Amino acid sequence: MSWDSRKADRVAFATGYAVLMMGIDGTWQRPCTMLDISNNGARLQVKDSIEGLNLKEFFLLLSSTGLAFRRCELVRVNGDEIGVKFVEDKVPGNFKKKGRAPAKSDS
């Protein structure tokens, strides 16, 4: 599958956006550049080798403080570029509250 045949609407960055890949267990990190992004995934240019890393699931840190991140899974590799899809968080209730709909106001 070519990069251009992806169906989701994407936002491309002219000069890229610096991000950091990090293993779920925190044992490895790789600097990379985000080339484009959609609601479902992103295309990254990795600066160092990814050989031997467990890319089944990892974090993509979008801010230098680590407060903005997405859980990812590797989809494809093409040279120094990789495609990732965003994975839903598996921790129940994490960041999302489930329950009743908000009450309607009488005004």
DSSP file (Angstrom, degrees, kcal/mol; ACC not computed):
  #  RESIDUE AA STRUCTURE BP1 BP2  ACC     N-H-->O    O-->H-N    N-H-->O    O-->H-N    TCO  KAPPA ALPHA  PHI   PSI    X-CA   Y-CA   Z-CA
    1    1 A M              0   0    0      0, 0.0     2,-0.1     0, 0.0     5,-0.0   0.000 360.0 360.0 360.0 130.6    0.0    0.0    0.0
    2    2 A S    >   -     0   0    0      1,-0.1     3,-1.1     3,-0.0     4,-0.2  -0.435 360.0-115.4 -82.6 160.2    1.5    3.4   -0.9
    3    3 A W  G >  S+     0   0    0      1,-0.2     3,-1.1     2,-0.2    -1,-0.1   0.865 115.4  54.8 -60.7 -35.4    1.5    6.3    1.4
    4    4 A D  G 3  S+     0   0    0      1,-0.2    -1,-0.2     3,-0.0    -2,-0.0   0.607  94.2  68.1 -78.0 -11.0   -0.8    8.2   -0.9
    5    5 A S  G <   +     0   0    0     -3,-1.1    -1,-0.2     2,-0.0    -2,-0.2   0.446  69.5 119.2 -89.2   1.8   -3.5    5.5   -1.0
    6    6 A R    <   -     0   0    0     -3,-1.1     4,-0.1    -4,-0.2    -3,-0.0  -0.439  55.2-151.2 -66.2 141.4   -4.4    6.1    2.7
    7    7 A K        +     0   0    0     -2,-0.1    -1,-0.1     2,-0.1     3,-0.1   0.760  59.8  96.1 -92.2 -26.0   -8.1    7.1    2.9
    8    8 A A  S    S-     0   0    0      1,-0.1     2,-0.2    30,-0.0    -2,-0.0  -0.318  84.9-101.5 -69.4 147.0   -8.3    9.3    6.1
    9    9 A D        -     0   0    0      1,-0.0    30,-0.5     2,-0.0     2,-0.3  -0.492  49.4-162.0 -63.5 134.2   -8.0   13.0    5.8
   10   10 A R        -     0   0    0     -2,-0.2     2,-0.5    28,-0.1    28,-0.2  -0.890  21.9-142.4-126.4 151.5   -4.5   14.0    6.8
   11   11 A V  E     -A   37   0A   0     26,-2.9    26,-1.8    -2,-0.3     2,-0.3  -0.968  22.9-155.6-110.3 120.7   -2.7   17.1    7.9
   12   12 A A  E     -A   36   0A   0     -2,-0.5     2,-0.5    24,-0.2    24,-0.2  -0.766   7.6-139.6 -98.0 142.6    0.8   17.3    6.5
   13   13 A F  E     -     0   0A   0     22,-2.5     3,-0.1    -2,-0.3     4,-0.1  -0.898   6.3-146.6-101.9 123.8    3.6   19.4    8.1
   14   14 A A  E    S+     0   0A   0     -2,-0.5    -1,-0.1     1,-0.2     3,-0.1   0.893 100.1  16.6 -57.6 -44.1    5.8   21.3    5.7
   15   15 A T  E    S-     0   0A   0      1,-0.3    -1,-0.2    -3,-0.1    20,-0.1   0.341 115.8-112.5-110.9   5.7    8.9   20.9    7.8
   16   16 A G  E     -     0   0A   0     19,-0.2     2,-0.4    -3,-0.1    -1,-0.3  -0.050  24.1 -99.7  83.5 167.9    7.7   18.1   10.0
   17   17 A Y  E     -A   34   0A   0     17,-1.3    17,-3.2    -4,-0.1     2,-0.3  -0.991  31.6-121.7-131.7 121.7    7.0   18.1   13.8
   18   18 A A  E     +A   33   0A   0     -2,-0.4     2,-0.3    15,-0.2    15,-0.2  -0.463  44.8 157.8 -69.0 124.9    9.6   16.8   16.2
   19   19 A V  E     -A   32   0A   0     13,-2.7    13,-2.4    -2,-0.3     2,-0.4  -0.819  32.5-126.9-136.8 175.7    8.2   14.0   18.4
   20   20 A L  E     -AB  31  61A   0     41,-1.8    41,-3.4    -2,-0.3     2,-0.4  -0.995   7.9-147.4-133.8 129.5    9.5   11.1   20.4
   21   21 A M  E     -AB  30  60A   0      9,-3.0     9,-2.3    -2,-0.4     2,-0.4  -0.778  23.4-176.8 -89.5 139.5    8.7    7.4   20.3
   22   22 A M  E     -AB  29  59A   0     37,-2.7    37,-3.3    -2,-0.4     7,-0.2  -0.998  27.7-111.6-141.4 136.4    8.9    5.6   23.6
   23   23 A G  E >   - B   0  58A   0      5,-2.3     3,-1.8    -2,-0.4    35,-0.2  -0.272  30.8-116.0 -60.7 148.6    8.5    1.9   24.5
   24   24 A I  T 3  S+     0   0    0     33,-0.7    -1,-0.1     1,-0.3    34,-0.1   0.853 119.7  45.7 -54.7 -36.9    5.4    1.1   26.7
   25   25 A D  T 3  S-     0   0    0      1,-0.0    -1,-0.3     3,-0.0    -2,-0.1   0.453 114.1-119.3 -88.5   0.0    7.8    0.0   29.5
   26   26 A G  S <  S+     0   0    0     -3,-1.8    -2,-0.1     2,-0.2    32,-0.0   0.579  78.3 122.6  78.2   9.8   10.0    3.1   29.1
   27   27 A T  S    S+     0   0    0      1,-0.1     2,-0.3    -5,-0.0    -1,-0.1   0.642  71.8  29.8 -83.0 -13.6   13.1    1.2   28.2
   28   28 A W        -     0   0    0     -5,-0.0    -5,-2.3     2,-0.0     2,-0.3  -0.986  57.7-173.5-144.2 155.8   13.7    2.8   24.8
   29   29 A Q  E     -A   22   0A   0     -2,-0.3    -7,-0.2    -7,-0.2    -9,-0.0  -0.988   2.4-169.8-143.3 148.8   13.2    6.1   23.0
   30   30 A R  E     -A   21   0A   0     -9,-2.3    -9,-3.0    -2,-0.3     2,-0.2  -0.972  20.5-133.4-140.6 125.8   13.7    7.3   19.5
   31   31 A P  E     +A   20   0A   0      0, 0.0    16,-1.9     0, 0.0    17,-0.5  -0.533  38.5 162.8 -71.7 144.0   13.5   10.8   18.2
   32   32 A C  E     -AC  19  46A   0    -13,-2.4   -13,-2.7    14,-0.2     2,-0.5  -0.960  36.6-117.2-153.8 171.4   11.5   11.2   15.0
   33   33 A T  E     -AC  18  45A   0     12,-2.5    12,-2.9    -2,-0.3     2,-0.6  -0.966  21.9-135.9-117.4 127.5    9.7   13.7   12.8
   34   34 A M  E     -AC  17  44A   0    -17,-3.2   -17,-1.3    -2,-0.5    10,-0.2  -0.741  21.4-178.8 -82.6 119.8    6.0   13.5   12.3
   35   35 A L  E     -     0   0A   0      8,-2.9   -22,-2.5    -2,-0.6     2,-0.3   0.838  65.5  -9.9 -89.1 -37.8    5.4   14.1    8.6
   36   36 A D  E     -AC  12  43A   0      7,-1.2     7,-2.3   -24,-0.2    -1,-0.3  -0.980  61.3-161.1-156.2 164.8    1.6   13.9    8.6
   37   37 A I  E     +AC  11  42A   0    -26,-1.8   -26,-2.9    -2,-0.3     2,-0.2  -0.989   7.2 178.2-148.8 151.0   -1.2   12.9   10.9
   38   38 A S        -     0   0    0      3,-2.9   -28,-0.1    -2,-0.3    -2,-0.0  -0.780  51.9 -89.2-136.6-176.5   -4.9   11.9   10.9
   39   39 A N  S    S+     0   0    0    -30,-0.5     3,-0.1    -2,-0.2   -29,-0.1   0.780 126.9  40.1 -65.7 -25.5   -7.5   10.9   13.5
   40   40 A N  S    S-     0   0    0      1,-0.2    46,-3.5    45,-0.1     2,-0.3   0.685 124.7 -33.6-100.3 -21.5   -6.4    7.3   13.0
   41   41 A G  E     - D   0  85A   0     44,-0.3    -3,-2.9    31,-0.1     2,-0.3  -0.951  50.8-118.2-176.3-169.4   -2.6    7.4   12.7
   42   42 A A  E     -CD  37  84A   0     42,-1.9    42,-2.7    -2,-0.3     2,-0.5  -0.964  15.8-124.5-151.4 163.3    0.5    9.2   11.5
   43   43 A R  E     -CD  36  83A   0     -7,-2.3    -8,-2.9    -2,-0.3    -7,-1.2  -0.979  34.1-170.4-115.0 126.2    3.5    8.9    9.3
   44   44 A L  E     -CD  34  82A   0     38,-2.9    38,-2.8    -2,-0.5     2,-0.6  -0.875  22.8-145.4-120.4 146.9    6.9    9.3   11.0
   45   45 A Q  E     -CD  33  81A   0    -12,-2.9   -12,-2.5    -2,-0.3     2,-0.4  -0.961  25.5-147.6-108.6 115.3   10.5    9.7    9.9
   46   46 A V  E     -C   32   0A   0     34,-3.0   -14,-0.2    -2,-0.6     4,-0.1  -0.681   9.6-159.9 -90.4 133.4   12.7    7.9   12.4
   47   47 A K  S    S+     0   0    0    -16,-1.9     2,-0.2    -2,-0.4    -1,-0.1   0.829  74.2  35.4 -81.8 -33.9   16.2    9.3   13.0
   48   48 A D  S    S-     0   0    0    -17,-0.5     2,-0.0     1,-0.1   -18,-0.0  -0.660 101.6 -72.5-115.8 171.9   17.8    6.1   14.5
   49   49 A S        -     0   0    0     -2,-0.2    -1,-0.1     1,-0.1    -2,-0.1  -0.336  28.8-167.1 -65.0 141.8   17.4    2.4   13.8
   50   50 A I    >   +     0   0    0     -4,-0.1     3,-1.9     3,-0.1    -1,-0.1   0.300  43.8 132.9-106.9   4.9   14.3    0.7   15.0
   51   51 A E  T 3  S+     0   0    0      1,-0.3     3,-0.1     3,-0.0    -2,-0.0  -0.349  73.9  13.0 -61.4 131.4   15.7   -2.8   14.5
   52   52 A G  T 3  S+     0   0    0      1,-0.3    -1,-0.3    -2,-0.1     2,-0.2   0.367  95.7 126.6  85.9  -4.1   15.1   -5.0   17.5
   53   53 A L    <   -     0   0    0     -3,-1.9     2,-1.0     1,-0.1    -1,-0.3  -0.617  67.0-118.7 -86.7 147.0   12.5   -2.8   19.1
   54   54 A N        +     0   0    0     -2,-0.2     3,-0.3     1,-0.1    -1,-0.1  -0.744  39.5 168.7 -83.3 102.8    9.1   -4.1   20.1
   55   55 A L        +     0   0    0     -2,-1.0    19,-1.9     1,-0.2     3,-0.2   0.195  45.9 104.7-103.1  14.6    6.8   -1.9   18.0
   56   56 A K  S    S-     0   0    0      1,-0.3     2,-0.3    17,-0.2    -1,-0.2   0.942 102.4  -1.6 -57.8 -46.0    3.6   -3.8   18.6
   57   57 A E  S    S+     0   0    0     -3,-0.3   -33,-0.7    16,-0.2    -1,-0.3  -0.984  80.0 148.2-145.2 137.5    2.6   -1.0   21.0
   58   58 A F  E     -BE  23  72A   0     14,-1.8    14,-3.6    -2,-0.3     2,-0.4  -0.953  41.7-101.1-155.5 169.7    4.5    2.2   22.0
   59   59 A F  E     -BE  22  71A   0    -37,-3.3   -37,-2.7    -2,-0.3     2,-0.6  -0.792  17.2-151.9 -99.3 142.7    3.9    5.8   22.9
   60   60 A L  E     -BE  21  70A   0     10,-2.9    10,-1.7    -2,-0.4     2,-0.6  -0.953  17.0-150.7-109.9 108.4    4.2    8.7   20.6
   61   61 A L  E     -BE  20  69A   0    -41,-3.4   -41,-1.8    -2,-0.6     8,-0.2  -0.709  16.1-178.2 -85.4 120.7    5.1   11.7   22.8
   62   62 A L        +     0   0    0      6,-3.1     2,-0.3    -2,-0.6     7,-0.2   0.534  64.3  46.8 -98.0  -9.4    3.8   14.9   21.2
   63   63 A S  S >  S-     0   0    0      5,-0.9     3,-1.0   -43,-0.1   -43,-0.1  -0.933  81.4-119.9-132.0 156.9    5.1   17.4   23.8
   64   64 A S  T 3  S+     0   0    0     -2,-0.3    -1,-0.1     1,-0.3    -3,-0.0   0.748 114.7  52.3 -67.7 -23.0    8.4   17.9   25.5
   65   65 A T  T 3  S-     0   0    0      3,-0.0    -1,-0.3    -3,-0.0    -4,-0.0   0.596 108.2-124.1 -87.9 -11.2    6.8   17.3   28.9
   66   66 A G  S <  S+     0   0    0     -3,-1.0    -2,-0.1     2,-0.2    -4,-0.0   0.538  78.9 118.5  81.9   6.4    5.2   14.1   27.9
   67   67 A L        +     0   0    0      1,-0.1     2,-0.6    -6,-0.1    -3,-0.1   0.730  68.2  56.3 -79.5 -21.2    1.7   15.3   28.8
   68   68 A A  S    S+     0   0    0     -5,-0.0    -6,-3.1     2,-0.0    -5,-0.9  -0.949  76.2 138.3-111.1 116.5    0.4   14.9   25.2
   69   69 A F  E     -E   61   0A   0     -2,-0.6     2,-0.3    -8,-0.2    -8,-0.2  -0.974  36.9-147.9-151.8 162.6    0.8   11.4   23.9
   70   70 A R  E     -E   60   0A   0    -10,-1.7   -10,-2.9    -2,-0.3     2,-0.4  -0.990  23.1-124.0-132.9 144.2   -0.9    8.7   21.8
   71   71 A R  E     -E   59   0A   0     16,-0.5    16,-2.9    -2,-0.3     2,-0.3  -0.763  42.2-171.5 -84.5 131.6   -0.6    4.9   22.1
   72   72 A C  E     -EF  58  86A   0    -14,-3.6   -14,-1.8    -2,-0.4     2,-0.3  -0.790  24.3-156.1-128.1 164.4    0.5    3.6   18.7
   73   73 A E  E     - F   0  85A   0     12,-1.8    12,-2.5    -2,-0.3   -17,-0.2  -0.995  33.3-108.7-138.3 137.4    1.0    0.4   16.8
   74   74 A L  E     + F   0  84A   0    -19,-1.9    10,-0.2    -2,-0.3     3,-0.1  -0.441  37.0 169.6 -67.2 134.6    3.3   -0.1   13.8
   75   75 A V  E     -     0   0A   0      8,-3.3     2,-0.3     1,-0.4     9,-0.2   0.736  61.0  -6.6-112.0 -44.7    1.5   -0.5   10.5
   76   76 A R  E     - F   0  83A   0      7,-1.4     7,-2.5     2,-0.0    -1,-0.4  -0.988  51.0-147.1-153.2 158.0    4.2   -0.3    7.8
   77   77 A V  E     + F   0  82A   0     -2,-0.3     2,-0.3     5,-0.2     5,-0.2  -0.996  15.2 171.9-129.3 134.6    7.9    0.5    7.3
   78   78 A N  E >   - F   0  81A   0      3,-3.2     3,-1.8    -2,-0.4     2,-0.3  -0.749  66.1 -65.0-142.3  90.7    9.4    2.1    4.2
   79   79 A G  T 3  S-     0   0    0     -2,-0.3    -1,-0.1     1,-0.3   -34,-0.0  -0.522 119.1 -12.3  66.8-123.3   13.1    2.9    4.7
   80   80 A D  T 3  S+     0   0    0     -2,-0.3   -34,-3.0    -3,-0.1     2,-0.4   0.373 123.8  87.0 -91.8   5.7   13.3    5.5    7.4
   81   81 A E  E <   -DF  45  78A   0     -3,-1.8    -3,-3.2   -36,-0.2     2,-0.3  -0.868  55.9-174.2-106.6 138.8    9.6    6.2    7.4
   82   82 A I  E     -DF  44  77A   0    -38,-2.8   -38,-2.9    -2,-0.4     2,-0.4  -0.952  17.3-140.5-128.0 151.1    7.0    4.3    9.3
   83   83 A G  E     -DF  43  76A   0     -7,-2.5    -8,-3.3    -2,-0.3    -7,-1.4  -0.924  23.4-174.1-107.1 134.7    3.2    4.3    9.4
   84   84 A V  E     -DF  42  74A   0    -42,-2.7   -42,-1.9    -2,-0.4     2,-0.4  -0.933  14.8-146.9-126.9 150.9    1.5    4.0   12.8
   85   85 A K  E     -DF  41  73A   0    -12,-2.5   -12,-1.8    -2,-0.3     2,-0.3  -0.918  25.9-116.0-113.6 147.6   -2.1    3.7   13.9
   86   86 A F  E     - F   0  72A   0    -46,-3.5     2,-0.4    -2,-0.4   -14,-0.2  -0.644  29.0-151.0 -82.5 136.3   -3.4    5.1   17.1
   87   87 A V        -     0   0    0    -16,-2.9   -16,-0.5    -2,-0.3     2,-0.1  -0.864  18.7-111.7-110.7 139.2   -4.7    2.5   19.5
   88   88 A E        -     0   0    0     -2,-0.4     2,-0.2     1,-0.1   -18,-0.0  -0.406  42.1 -99.7 -65.7 144.5   -7.5    3.1   22.1
   89   89 A D        -     0   0    0      1,-0.1    -1,-0.1     5,-0.1     5,-0.1  -0.468  26.9-153.1 -66.2 133.6   -6.3    3.1   25.7
   90   90 A K        +     0   0    0     -2,-0.2    -1,-0.1     2,-0.1    -2,-0.1   0.479  65.3 101.6 -91.1  -3.3   -7.0   -0.3   27.3
   91   91 A V  S >  S-     0   0    0      3,-0.1     3,-2.0     1,-0.1    -2,-0.1  -0.737  81.8-117.7 -84.0 117.3   -7.3    1.0   30.9
   92   92 A P  T 3  S+     0   0    0      0, 0.0     3,-0.1     0, 0.0    -2,-0.1  -0.276  92.6   3.6 -58.3 132.7  -11.0    1.2   31.7
   93   93 A G  T 3  S+     0   0    0      1,-0.2     2,-0.5     2,-0.0     3,-0.1   0.450  87.5 151.5  75.9  -0.3  -12.1    4.7   32.4
   94   94 A N  S <  S-     0   0    0     -3,-2.0    -1,-0.2     1,-0.2    -5,-0.1  -0.545  79.9 -20.6 -71.3 118.7   -8.7    6.2   31.7
   95   95 A F  S    S+     0   0    0     -2,-0.5     2,-0.4    -3,-0.1    -1,-0.2   0.217 128.2  80.5  69.9 -13.3   -9.2    9.8   30.4
   96   96 A K        -     0   0    0     -3,-0.1     2,-0.5     2,-0.0    -1,-0.1  -0.984  67.9-148.7-127.1 130.1  -12.9    9.1   29.5
   97   97 A K        -     0   0    0     -2,-0.4     2,-0.3    -3,-0.0    -3,-0.0  -0.836  12.0-161.7 -97.6 131.3  -15.8    9.1   31.9
   98   98 A K        +     0   0    0     -2,-0.5     2,-0.3     3,-0.0     3,-0.0  -0.822  42.4  76.1-105.6 149.6  -18.6    6.7   31.1
   99   99 A G  S    S+     0   0    0     -2,-0.3    -2,-0.0     0, 0.0     0, 0.0  -1.000  74.1   2.9 153.8-150.8  -22.0    7.2   32.6
  100  100 A R        -     0   0    0     -2,-0.3     3,-0.1     1,-0.1     0, 0.0  -0.237  67.6-107.2 -70.6 155.0  -25.1    9.2   32.4
  101  101 A A        -     0   0    0      1,-0.1    -1,-0.1    -3,-0.0     3,-0.1  -0.504  51.6 -86.7 -73.2 151.0  -25.7   12.0   30.0
  102  102 A P        -     0   0    0      0, 0.0    -1,-0.1     0, 0.0     2,-0.1  -0.280  50.5-101.5 -60.9 146.4  -25.6   15.5   31.4
  103  103 A A        -     0   0    0      1,-0.1     2,-0.2    -3,-0.1    -3,-0.0  -0.391  36.0-114.3 -69.0 143.7  -28.8   16.7   32.9
  104  104 A K        -     0   0    0     -3,-0.1     2,-0.2    -2,-0.1    -1,-0.1  -0.561  27.4-125.5 -77.6 142.2  -30.8   19.1   30.8
  105  105 A S        -     0   0    0     -2,-0.2    -1,-0.1     1,-0.1     0, 0.0  -0.603   5.8-137.9 -86.3 151.6  -31.2   22.6   32.2
  106  106 A D              0   0    0     -2,-0.2    -1,-0.1     1,-0.2    -2,-0.0   0.511 360.0 360.0 -84.9  -5.1  -34.7   24.1   32.6
  107  107 A S              0   0    0      0, 0.0    -1,-0.2     0, 0.0    -2,-0.0   0.496 360.0 360.0 -81.6 360.0  -33.6   27.5   31.2
